[in-house]
Amino acid sequence: MTPAPQLIFGCSDGGREALMEVQRYPEDFDGIIAGAPAKDWSHLFTGFVWNEKALTADPASAIPPTKLAARSPRRPLATPSTASRTA
């Protein structure tokens, strides 16, 4: 009986980890599936900083804390049937 192929897979940061694993231990795997591996950290984080600067350039574009609280995971979004009770 032929053993099943040893595969490693991941996406985004998991894809980056999969690439690191096969580079370090190539004999452990028969194949790799690395979807959208986050591999170019300098480029990625430069983009994150650019986005942050663009989003905060105009103080008027800031989301007030009262609106952020409405989107808290501990507090569900209001639905049409509950909107009048939660306001």
C-alpha positions, 0 to 999 in steps of 0.5 A: 500500500502506497502511503498518502502524500504528505502535504502542507497548506496555508493561506496568508500568514499560514502560506508564509509559514508553509513556505518556511516549513518546506524551505527548512524541512523539504524532506518532510513534505511531498507538496505544498499549497501556499495560497496568497503567502504573506512573504514581502513584509516590507512591502505589506507594512509600507502599505499598512502605514500608507493606509493609516496615514491616508485614513487619518489625514483629515480629522473630520474623517475620524469615526467617533467613539460612539459609533465604534461602540455600536460595532463592538463584537459584544453588542450586536448591530441593530436590526430594523425590528430592534432599532427603535428599542436600542436607540 
